[in-house]
Amino acid sequence: PPKGGARRCSSPAAEPDAASPGYSFLNLEEAAFVEALVDHMVPADDLTPRGTDIGINIFIDRALAGGWGKGERLYMQGPWKLGLPSQGYQLPLTPAQLYRAGIEATNAHCRKSYGKPFDRLDDKQREDVLVALSSGKLSFDNGLPARVFWTTLYQTVMEGMFSDPIYGGNRTKAGWRLIGFPGAIQGHR
């Protein structure tokens, strides 16, 4: 034992697996949606593992649980008018609230159209839903702008794919290898 008589407990229950950390923000239904989304958008192939293996879902969860998700650097006072795309994000929701409401609305659409939530759809059905989101053909019953939700989803998936691995995504630098980026050079001499 180390000095002082304290022993480190090495049981599997005491130390979570670093490769599969728990979620800080996402609930079970949201986590299932995000995992299905990132695995569909970043499927395993000869060059990269699937999105959950790279940790994109963990990156998204950490971003939503952190300052970005809470809208710490966003102006949140209103008035809330529909803005132009060049004006950036123009909703009274924080990114975390947008994600939560968008996942709920997408799952409601999937249940109405297919009888099951997004994570239980087959690949063709998922593709149809994502194309409808990205093209603006899907509108949500709750009034949430589906295109803004899609833009946020797409942005966070890409950020998770190519971010510094310290943020939970781009595990084993798979995204960087895909584009030929050698990584941040550490020259602290």
C-alpha positions in Angstrom: 0.0 0.0 0.0 1.1 3.6 -0.5 2.3 5.7 2.3 -0.3 6.5 4.9 -1.9 3.1 4.6 -4.4 4.0 2.0 -5.1 1.3 -0.6 -6.4 1.9 -4.1 -9.5 0.0 -4.9 -9.1 -1.7 -8.3 -12.5 -3.3 -8.7 -14.2 -2.7 -12.0 -17.1 -1.0 -10.3 -14.8 1.5 -8.6 -13.0 2.8 -11.7 -15.1 3.5 -14.9 -13.7 2.5 -18.2 -12.0 5.6 -19.7 -12.9 4.4 -23.2 -16.7 4.5 -22.5 -17.4 7.3 -20.0 -21.0 8.0 -18.9 -23.1 10.8 -20.1 -23.2 14.1 -18.3 -26.1 15.7 -20.2 -27.9 13.2 -22.4 -30.7 11.0 -20.9 -31.1 7.5 -22.2 -33.5 8.4 -25.1 -31.3 11.3 -26.2 -28.1 9.2 -25.9 -29.7 6.5 -28.1 -30.6 9.2 -30.7 -27.1 10.7 -30.7 -25.4 7.3 -30.9 -27.6 6.3 -33.8 -27.0 9.7 -35.5 -23.2 9.6 -35.2 -22.9 6.0 -36.3 -25.1 6.7 -39.3 -23.2 9.9 -40.2 -19.8 8.3 -39.6 -20.1 4.6 -40.4 -17.2 2.3 -40.1 -15.2 1.8 -43.2 -11.6 1.0 -44.3 -10.3 4.4 -43.1 -12.2 5.1 -39.8 -14.2 3.3 -37.1 -17.8 4.3 -36.6 -18.8 7.5 -34.8 -19.3 6.1 -31.3 -16.0 4.3 -31.5 -14.3 7.7 -32.3 -16.2 9.2 -29.3 -18.3 11.8 -31.2 -21.2 11.0 -28.9 -19.0 11.8 -25.9 -17.8 15.1 -27.5 -21.5 16.1 -28.1 -22.5 15.2 -24.5 -19.6 17.2 -23.0 -20.3 20.2 -25.3 -24.0 20.2 -24.3 -23.1 19.9 -20.6 -20.5 22.6 -20.8 -20.5 26.4 -21.4 -21.4 26.1 -25.0 -24.5 24.0 -24.3 -25.6 26.4 -21.6 -25.3 29.3 -24.0 -22.8 31.2 -21.8 -21.5 33.2 -24.7 -24.8 33.8 -26.5 -26.9 36.9 -26.2 -30.1 35.5 -24.6 -32.2 38.6 -23.9 -34.4 38.9 -27.1 -36.3 40.2 -28.9 -36.7 37.0 -30.8 -37.3 37.6 -34.5 -36.4 35.3 -37.3 -33.0 36.3 -38.5 -31.1 35.9 -41.7 -28.6 32.9 -42.0 -25.8 35.5 -42.1 -26.8 36.7 -38.6 -26.0 33.3 -36.9 -27.9 31.6 -34.2 -31.2 33.5 -33.4 -33.2 31.3 -31.0 -34.3 31.9 -27.4 -33.0 28.4 -26.6 -29.5 27.5 -25.5 -27.8 24.9 -27.7 -28.6 22.2 -25.0 -32.2 23.2 -25.0 -32.3 23.1 -28.8 -30.7 19.7 -28.9 -33.2 18.3 -26.3 -36.2 19.8 -28.1 -34.9 18.8 -31.5 -34.3 15.2 -30.5 -37.8 15.0 -28.9 -39.4 16.5 -32.1 -37.4 14.2 -34.4 -38.4 11.1 -32.4 -42.0 12.3 -32.4 -41.8 12.6 -36.2 -40.2 9.1 -36.5 -42.9 7.6 -34.2 -45.6 9.2 -36.3 -44.1 8.2 -39.7 -42.5 4.8 -38.8 -43.9 3.8 -35.5 -40.6 3.9 -33.7 -37.9 6.4 -32.6 -34.9 7.4 -34.7 -32.5 5.0 -33.0 -34.7 2.0 -34.0 -35.1 2.9 -37.7 -33.2 1.1 -40.4 -30.5 2.8 -42.4 -32.8 3.9 -45.3 -35.3 5.4 -42.9 -32.6 7.2 -40.9 -31.3 8.6 -44.2 -34.7 9.8 -45.2 -35.2 11.6 -41.9 -31.8 13.2 -42.0 -32.2 14.3 -45.7 -35.6 15.8 -44.8 -34.0 17.7 -41.8 -31.1 18.9 -43.9 -33.2 20.0 -46.9 -35.9 21.8 -44.8 -38.6 19.4 -45.9 -39.3 18.3 -42.4 -41.1 20.6 -40.1 -41.7 20.0 -36.4 -45.1 20.1 -34.7 -43.7 22.1 -31.8 -42.6 25.0 -34.0 -38.9 24.4 -33.6 -37.0 25.3 -36.8 -35.9 21.8 -38.1 -33.2 23.3 -40.3 -31.5 25.1 -37.4 -31.6 21.9 -35.4 -30.0 20.1 -38.4 -27.3 22.7 -38.7 -26.4 22.4 -35.1 -26.4 18.5 -35.3 -24.2 18.6 -38.3 -21.8 21.1 -36.8 -21.3 19.2 -33.6 -20.8 15.9 -35.4 -18.1 17.4 -37.5 -16.5 19.2 -34.5 -16.5 15.9 -32.7 -14.9 14.1 -35.7 -12.0 16.6 -36.0 -11.6 18.1 -32.6 -8.6 17.7 -30.3 -9.1 14.3 -28.7 -8.9 15.9 -25.2 -12.5 17.0 -25.7 -13.8 13.4 -26.1 -14.1 13.1 -29.8 -11.6 12.1 -32.5 -10.5 9.2 -30.3 -7.1 7.8 -31.5 -6.9 10.8 -33.8 -9.0 8.9 -36.5 -10.5 12.1 -37.9 -7.0 13.7 -38.2 -5.6 10.7 -39.9 -8.5 10.8 -42.4 -7.5 14.3 -43.6 -3.8 13.8 -43.2 -3.4 16.2 -40.2 -0.4 15.1 -38.1 -1.9 16.6 -34.9 -0.8 19.4 -32.7 3.0 19.5 -32.5 4.2 19.7 -28.9 7.4 21.6 -28.8 7.9 22.8 -25.3 11.6 23.1 -25.1 
